[in-house]
Amino acid sequence: MVRDNIAHGLERDAHPETVSCDSCITDKMTNSTLRTQNFLCTIPGNVMHTDVCEMNETSLGGAKYFVTFTDEASGYIRAKPIAKKSEVADILLEYAKRGERQTGSNFKCIRLD
């Protein structure tokens, strides 16, 4: 801002690279990334992604949320409306059993937010 004459009355530091206050050091640090897989699963039913989303309006059946299940290999998506977030565990088990019956294999990995 001083260089562009936007801030008046401030002096420009001759050596800005020597600034070593805690805030500056913290702001310049990078976050380490989460370990990620570089490949997609190609076997249906092995890797599933799930997420819980809140709806803007309560449904006629009383659901305030919905949970989604996405099979990584096939891209098959299933959404189920739920009234409380505490229902997710039961729905997850139900979906896992259903997927096992349909594909013949059980889930190896479940990814969620």
Short mmCIF file of the C-alpha atoms (twelve columns), coordinates in Angstrom:
data_MODEL
# 
_entry.id   MODEL 
# 
loop_
_atom_site.group_PDB 
_atom_site.id 
_atom_site.type_symbol 
_atom_site.label_atom_id 
_atom_site.label_alt_id 
_atom_site.label_comp_id 
_atom_site.label_asym_id 
_atom_site.label_seq_id 
_atom_site.Cartn_x 
_atom_site.Cartn_y 
_atom_site.Cartn_z 
_atom_site.pdbx_PDB_model_num 
ATOM 1   C CA . MET A 1   0.000   0.000   0.000   1 
ATOM 2   C CA . VAL A 2   2.916   2.326   0.717   1 
ATOM 3   C CA . ARG A 3   4.490   1.388   -2.634  1 
ATOM 4   C CA . ASP A 4   1.260   2.298   -4.470  1 
ATOM 5   C CA . ASN A 5   0.825   5.558   -2.499  1 
ATOM 6   C CA . ILE A 6   -2.452  4.339   -1.001  1 
ATOM 7   C CA . ALA A 7   -1.354  4.607   2.646   1 
ATOM 8   C CA . HIS A 8   -0.064  8.056   3.572   1 
ATOM 9   C CA . GLY A 9   2.057   8.709   6.645   1 
ATOM 10  C CA . LEU A 10  3.616   5.232   6.797   1 
ATOM 11  C CA . GLU A 11  7.265   4.563   6.256   1 
ATOM 12  C CA . ARG A 12  8.413   1.710   4.084   1 
ATOM 13  C CA . ASP A 13  10.740  -0.800  5.721   1 
ATOM 14  C CA . ALA A 14  14.011  -1.036  3.815   1 
ATOM 15  C CA . HIS A 15  14.297  -4.787  4.518   1 
ATOM 16  C CA . PRO A 16  10.804  -6.324  4.599   1 
ATOM 17  C CA . GLU A 17  12.210  -9.867  4.340   1 
ATOM 18  C CA . THR A 18  13.759  -9.555  7.806   1 
ATOM 19  C CA . VAL A 19  10.393  -9.262  9.553   1 
ATOM 20  C CA . SER A 20  10.074  -12.181 11.922  1 
ATOM 21  C CA . CYS A 21  7.105   -11.539 14.157  1 
ATOM 22  C CA . ASP A 22  5.090   -14.591 15.227  1 
ATOM 23  C CA . SER A 23  2.024   -13.554 13.226  1 
ATOM 24  C CA . CYS A 24  3.999   -13.153 10.012  1 
ATOM 25  C CA . ILE A 25  5.731   -16.498 10.424  1 
ATOM 26  C CA . THR A 26  2.437   -18.272 11.166  1 
ATOM 27  C CA . ASP A 27  0.671   -16.649 8.203   1 
ATOM 28  C CA . LYS A 28  3.418   -17.738 5.809   1 
ATOM 29  C CA . MET A 29  3.319   -21.371 6.945   1 
ATOM 30  C CA . THR A 30  1.560   -23.908 4.788   1 
ATOM 31  C CA . ASN A 31  -0.790  -26.582 6.075   1 
ATOM 32  C CA . SER A 32  0.221   -30.147 5.514   1 
ATOM 33  C CA . THR A 33  -2.241  -31.892 3.258   1 
ATOM 34  C CA . LEU A 34  -4.183  -34.937 4.232   1 
ATOM 35  C CA . ARG A 35  -2.945  -38.216 2.895   1 
ATOM 36  C CA . THR A 36  -4.818  -38.843 -0.329  1 
ATOM 37  C CA . GLN A 37  -5.187  -41.742 -2.657  1 
ATOM 38  C CA . ASN A 38  -4.009  -41.208 -6.198  1 
ATOM 39  C CA . PHE A 39  -6.280  -43.886 -7.626  1 
ATOM 40  C CA . LEU A 40  -9.969  -44.606 -7.788  1 
ATOM 41  C CA . CYS A 41  -11.402 -47.947 -6.845  1 
ATOM 42  C CA . THR A 42  -12.667 -49.882 -9.867  1 
ATOM 43  C CA . ILE A 43  -14.540 -52.639 -8.017  1 
ATOM 44  C CA . PRO A 44  -18.173 -51.712 -7.247  1 
ATOM 45  C CA . GLY A 45  -19.039 -51.923 -3.577  1 
ATOM 46  C CA . ASN A 46  -15.505 -51.560 -2.204  1 
ATOM 47  C CA . VAL A 47  -15.272 -47.801 -1.540  1 
ATOM 48  C CA . MET A 48  -18.233 -45.666 -0.528  1 
ATOM 49  C CA . HIS A 49  -18.488 -41.940 0.108   1 
ATOM 50  C CA . THR A 50  -21.184 -40.615 2.428   1 
ATOM 51  C CA . ASP A 51  -22.344 -37.201 3.556   1 
ATOM 52  C CA . VAL A 52  -25.162 -35.738 5.663   1 
ATOM 53  C CA . CYS A 53  -26.833 -32.548 4.444   1 
ATOM 54  C CA . GLU A 54  -29.416 -30.297 6.062   1 
ATOM 55  C CA . MET A 55  -32.499 -29.363 4.026   1 
ATOM 56  C CA . ASN A 56  -33.870 -25.825 3.935   1 
ATOM 57  C CA . GLU A 57  -37.394 -27.006 4.737   1 
ATOM 58  C CA . THR A 58  -38.679 -29.925 6.783   1 
ATOM 59  C CA . SER A 59  -40.261 -32.536 4.522   1 
ATOM 60  C CA . LEU A 60  -43.874 -33.651 4.832   1 
ATOM 61  C CA . GLY A 61  -42.559 -36.826 6.472   1 
ATOM 62  C CA . GLY A 62  -40.638 -34.793 9.092   1 
ATOM 63  C CA . ALA A 63  -37.120 -35.154 7.640   1 
ATOM 64  C CA . LYS A 64  -34.728 -32.257 8.265   1 
ATOM 65  C CA . TYR A 65  -31.637 -33.956 6.780   1 
ATOM 66  C CA . PHE A 66  -30.693 -36.380 4.069   1 
ATOM 67  C CA . VAL A 67  -27.764 -38.757 3.878   1 
ATOM 68  C CA . THR A 68  -26.092 -39.636 0.582   1 
ATOM 69  C CA . PHE A 69  -24.143 -42.758 -0.311  1 
ATOM 70  C CA . THR A 70  -21.979 -42.806 -3.442  1 
ATOM 71  C CA . ASP A 71  -20.213 -45.888 -4.776  1 
ATOM 72  C CA . GLU A 72  -16.799 -44.758 -6.043  1 
ATOM 73  C CA . ALA A 73  -16.439 -47.333 -8.823  1 
ATOM 74  C CA . SER A 74  -19.918 -47.212 -10.364 1 
ATOM 75  C CA . GLY A 75  -20.941 -43.677 -9.400  1 
ATOM 76  C CA . TYR A 76  -24.242 -45.052 -8.055  1 
ATOM 77  C CA . ILE A 77  -25.779 -42.523 -5.667  1 
ATOM 78  C CA . ARG A 78  -28.515 -43.140 -3.136  1 
ATOM 79  C CA . ALA A 79  -30.049 -40.453 -0.917  1 
ATOM 80  C CA . LYS A 80  -32.250 -41.123 2.086   1 
ATOM 81  C CA . PRO A 81  -34.195 -38.482 4.067   1 
ATOM 82  C CA . ILE A 82  -33.773 -38.630 7.850   1 
ATOM 83  C CA . ALA A 83  -35.299 -36.710 10.753  1 
ATOM 84  C CA . LYS A 84  -32.249 -36.762 13.071  1 
ATOM 85  C CA . LYS A 85  -28.514 -37.098 12.493  1 
ATOM 86  C CA . SER A 86  -28.464 -39.923 15.028  1 
ATOM 87  C CA . GLU A 87  -30.197 -42.114 12.415  1 
ATOM 88  C CA . VAL A 88  -27.113 -42.115 10.150  1 
ATOM 89  C CA . ALA A 89  -25.426 -45.131 11.790  1 
ATOM 90  C CA . ASP A 90  -28.480 -47.357 11.298  1 
ATOM 91  C CA . ILE A 91  -28.932 -46.171 7.696   1 
ATOM 92  C CA . LEU A 92  -25.235 -46.795 7.021   1 
ATOM 93  C CA . LEU A 93  -25.469 -50.390 8.249   1 
ATOM 94  C CA . GLU A 94  -28.644 -50.928 6.215   1 
ATOM 95  C CA . TYR A 95  -26.973 -49.544 3.080   1 
ATOM 96  C CA . ALA A 96  -23.807 -51.616 3.651   1 
ATOM 97  C CA . LYS A 97  -25.861 -54.828 3.919   1 
ATOM 98  C CA . ARG A 98  -27.837 -53.923 0.823   1 
ATOM 99  C CA . GLY A 99  -24.644 -53.166 -1.119  1 
ATOM 100 C CA . GLU A 100 -23.128 -56.470 -0.027  1 
ATOM 101 C CA . ARG A 101 -26.177 -58.369 -1.292  1 
ATOM 102 C CA . GLN A 102 -26.157 -56.525 -4.621  1 
ATOM 103 C CA . THR A 103 -22.414 -56.620 -5.380  1 
ATOM 104 C CA . GLY A 104 -21.348 -59.772 -3.557  1 
ATOM 105 C CA . SER A 105 -18.584 -57.943 -1.667  1 
ATOM 106 C CA . ASN A 106 -18.575 -55.835 1.458   1 
ATOM 107 C CA . PHE A 107 -17.252 -52.283 1.737   1 
ATOM 108 C CA . LYS A 108 -13.519 -52.021 2.269   1 
ATOM 109 C CA . CYS A 109 -13.496 -48.286 2.876   1 
ATOM 110 C CA . ILE A 110 -16.056 -45.644 3.817   1 
ATOM 111 C CA . ARG A 111 -15.105 -42.017 3.303   1 
ATOM 112 C CA . LEU A 112 -17.011 -39.241 5.017   1 
ATOM 113 C CA . ASP A 113 -16.652 -35.570 5.872   1 
# 
